[in-house]
Amino acid sequence: MRKNERLALDEIVESLNEIHNNLEKEKDCSLNSEEYLFDYYLSDLVEVVDDEMIKLKKIIHRLSELSKK
């Protein structure tokens, strides 16, 4: 594997770990919230998930490009 490909894969792994951590943090905040705040955290969670899905789509596209090489 070439150095550039290895660096690209390392960046992808780092991005995936970041997404995982963001989702885990939001899930924990939502689950640990008081009942009256649950709706607020739920809407916040949906927004975070939407943002992370966009990031995942970009990462999947990058992986597809790398796999074609």
N, CA, C and O of each residue as an XYZ file, in Angstrom:
276
protein
N       0.849     -1.173      0.000
C       0.000      0.000      0.000
C       0.899      1.242      0.000
O       1.876      1.317      0.744
N       0.557      2.185     -0.824
C       1.350      3.399     -0.905
C       1.104      4.287      0.307
O       0.082      4.186      0.987
N       2.082      5.164      0.554
C       2.015      6.037      1.720
C       0.765      6.918      1.692
O       0.113      7.091      2.721
N       0.426      7.475      0.531
C      -0.756      8.332      0.418
C      -2.036      7.568      0.727
O      -2.936      8.092      1.383
N      -2.114      6.329      0.253
C      -3.295      5.514      0.534
C      -3.391      5.205      2.017
O      -4.475      5.221      2.599
N      -2.246      4.925      2.620
C      -2.224      4.627      4.058
C      -2.676      5.841      4.869
O      -3.449      5.707      5.817
N      -2.191      7.024      4.492
C      -2.609      8.247      5.175
C      -4.109      8.491      5.013
O      -4.783      8.901      5.958
N      -4.621      8.238      3.823
C      -6.053      8.409      3.574
C      -6.866      7.452      4.444
O      -7.887      7.840      5.012
N      -6.414      6.211      4.547
C      -7.111      5.234      5.387
C      -7.043      5.623      6.862
O      -8.020      5.462      7.593
N      -5.893      6.133      7.299
C      -5.765      6.588      8.682
C      -6.739      7.730      8.978
O      -7.342      7.771     10.050
N      -6.892      8.650      8.032
C      -7.836      9.761      8.194
C      -9.275      9.245      8.270
O     -10.084      9.740      9.055
N      -9.574      8.256      7.452
C     -10.923      7.680      7.459
C     -11.210      7.010      8.799
O     -12.289      7.189      9.364
N     -10.265      6.252      9.302
C     -10.441      5.586     10.603
C     -10.624      6.626     11.704
O     -11.478      6.470     12.577
N      -9.829      7.674     11.660
C      -9.954      8.745     12.649
C     -11.334      9.404     12.575
O     -11.944      9.688     13.606
N     -11.820      9.643     11.367
C     -13.143     10.238     11.188
C     -14.246      9.327     11.711
O     -15.190      9.790     12.351
N     -14.124      8.040     11.440
C     -15.119      7.081     11.931
C     -15.132      7.023     13.456
O     -16.197      6.943     14.069
N     -13.954      7.063     14.063
C     -13.880      7.072     15.526
C     -14.511      8.340     16.094
O     -15.189      8.291     17.121
N     -14.294      9.462     15.440
C     -14.891     10.727     15.882
C     -16.415     10.662     15.816
O     -17.103     11.092     16.741
N     -16.928     10.127     14.729
C     -18.374      9.984     14.576
C     -18.935      9.079     15.664
O     -19.954      9.396     16.278
N     -18.275      7.963     15.898
C     -18.716      7.030     16.937
C     -18.753      7.721     18.297
O     -19.726      7.580     19.038
N     -17.710      8.459     18.623
C     -17.651      9.136     19.916
C     -18.740     10.198     20.041
O     -19.344     10.342     21.104
N     -18.995     10.937     18.969
C     -20.049     11.954     18.994
C     -21.416     11.325     19.235
O     -22.209     11.824     20.033
N     -21.680     10.237     18.542
C     -22.968      9.557     18.712
C     -23.104      8.962     20.111
O     -24.175      9.028     20.716
N     -22.043      8.393     20.613
C     -22.059      7.801     21.957
C     -22.319      8.886     23.007
O     -23.109      8.686     23.930
N     -21.657     10.022     22.864
C     -21.826     11.127     23.807
C     -23.269     11.638     23.793
O     -23.857     11.870     24.849
N     -23.830     11.812     22.613
C     -25.200     12.289     22.512
C     -26.195     11.278     23.062
O     -27.178     11.648     23.705
N     -25.937     10.013     22.808
C     -26.826      8.961     23.340
C     -26.818      8.997     24.864
O     -27.870      8.925     25.500
N     -25.629      9.108     25.444
C     -25.522      9.149     26.900
C     -26.227     10.366     27.479
O     -26.902     10.259     28.502
N     -26.081     11.522     26.839
C     -26.768     12.737     27.309
C     -28.275     12.554     27.260
O     -28.980     12.950     28.188
N     -28.763     11.967     26.204
C     -30.204     11.765     26.058
C     -30.735     10.784     27.095
O     -31.789     11.011     27.690
N     -30.017      9.714     27.307
C     -30.481      8.687     28.242
C     -30.383      9.133     29.692
O     -31.154      8.673     30.534
N     -29.446     10.020     29.993
C     -29.242     10.465     31.367
C     -30.019     11.735     31.706
O     -29.896     12.257     32.814
N     -30.797     12.223     30.786
C     -31.533     13.466     31.022
C     -32.767     13.215     31.883
O     -33.291     12.104     31.956
N     -33.204     14.278     32.524
C     -34.451     14.214     33.282
C     -35.607     14.029     32.300
O     -35.507     14.405     31.132
N     -36.666     13.466     32.766
C     -37.798     13.181     31.877
C     -38.318     14.434     31.178
O     -38.652     14.384     29.994
N     -38.391     15.557     31.893
C     -38.914     16.779     31.278
C     -37.970     17.359     30.225
O     -38.390     18.169     29.398
N     -36.717     16.958     30.248
C     -35.756     17.423     29.250
C     -35.601     16.436     28.099
O     -34.921     16.729     27.115
N     -36.218     15.287     28.216
C     -36.013     14.230     27.232
C     -36.347     14.679     25.812
O     -35.591     14.391     24.884
N     -37.457     15.374     25.631
C     -37.832     15.836     24.291
C     -36.773     16.759     23.703
O     -36.457     16.678     22.516
N     -36.232     17.629     24.537
C     -35.171     18.535     24.095
C     -33.957     17.728     23.636
O     -33.423     17.961     22.551
N     -33.528     16.785     24.462
C     -32.357     15.989     24.106
C     -32.626     15.073     22.914
O     -31.726     14.798     22.120
N     -33.843     14.612     22.797
C     -34.188     13.769     21.661
C     -34.069     14.548     20.356
O     -33.529     14.034     19.377
N     -34.561     15.768     20.334
C     -34.439     16.580     19.118
C     -32.978     16.909     18.845
O     -32.552     16.955     17.691
N     -32.214     17.135     19.903
C     -30.781     17.371     19.765
C     -30.088     16.140     19.194
O     -29.218     16.251     18.330
N     -30.476     14.978     19.679
C     -29.905     13.720     19.209
C     -30.187     13.516     17.723
O     -29.303     13.099     16.975
N     -31.398     13.804     17.299
C     -31.762     13.653     15.894
C     -30.897     14.573     15.031
O     -30.446     14.174     13.957
N     -30.669     15.785     15.491
C     -29.832     16.725     14.747
C     -28.394     16.215     14.637
O     -27.779     16.301     13.573
N     -27.870     15.692     15.723
C     -26.499     15.153     15.708
C     -26.415     13.951     14.779
O     -25.463     13.825     14.008
N     -27.395     13.076     14.848
C     -27.394     11.893     13.983
C     -27.434     12.313     12.515
O     -26.721     11.743     11.690
N     -28.254     13.297     12.188
C     -28.309     13.794     10.812
C     -26.946     14.310     10.348
O     -26.499     14.005      9.242
N     -26.295     15.093     11.203
C     -24.963     15.624     10.864
C     -23.948     14.500     10.680
O     -23.143     14.520      9.749
N     -23.999     13.532     11.571
C     -23.043     12.426     11.491
C     -23.308     11.551     10.266
O     -22.374     10.981      9.701
N     -24.564     11.442      9.853
C     -24.892     10.678      8.646
C     -24.275     11.330      7.404
O     -23.818     10.634      6.498
N     -24.263     12.648      7.367
C     -23.627     13.364      6.257
C     -22.135     13.056      6.232
O     -21.563     12.813      5.170
N     -21.508     13.066      7.406
C     -20.077     12.741      7.486
C     -19.828     11.299      7.020
O     -18.874     11.028      6.291
N     -20.695     10.385      7.450
C     -20.538      8.985      7.048
C     -20.660      8.821      5.536
O     -19.919      8.044      4.934
N     -21.584      9.542      4.927
C     -21.752      9.461      3.480
C     -20.468      9.876      2.766
O     -20.063      9.241      1.793
N     -19.826     10.949      3.253
C     -18.561     11.411      2.668
C     -17.459     10.365      2.847
O     -16.664     10.133      1.935
N     -17.414      9.742      4.008
C     -16.393      8.723      4.275
C     -16.610      7.508      3.388
O     -15.651      6.949      2.855
N     -17.846      7.099      3.228
C     -18.151      5.959      2.353
C     -17.724      6.263      0.928
O     -17.187      5.398      0.237
N     -17.961      7.486      0.490
C     -17.541      7.887     -0.853
C     -16.018      7.811     -0.993
O     -15.512      7.314     -1.999
N     -15.292      8.299      0.010
C     -13.820      8.233     -0.017
C     -13.335      6.786     -0.060
O     -12.415      6.453     -0.808
N     -13.961      5.929      0.746
C     -13.577      4.515      0.746
C     -13.837      3.870     -0.610
O     -13.040      3.056     -1.077
N     -14.944      4.232     -1.237
C     -15.252      3.704     -2.567
C     -14.188      4.110     -3.576
O     -13.756      3.303     -4.399
N     -13.773      5.365     -3.504
C     -12.730      5.847     -4.406
C     -11.410      5.113     -4.175
O     -10.729      4.741     -5.131
N     -11.049      4.905     -2.905
C      -9.811      4.189     -2.596
C      -9.865      2.733     -3.071
O      -8.866      2.189     -3.543
N     -11.013      2.125     -2.943
C     -11.117      0.711     -3.317
C     -11.028      0.504     -4.839
O     -10.716     -0.594     -5.300
N     -11.297      1.543     -5.597
C     -11.211      1.447     -7.060
C      -9.775      1.549     -7.571
O      -9.497      1.236     -8.729
N      -8.867      1.987     -6.700
C      -7.462      2.146     -7.139
C      -6.762      0.822     -7.270
O      -5.585      0.779     -7.627
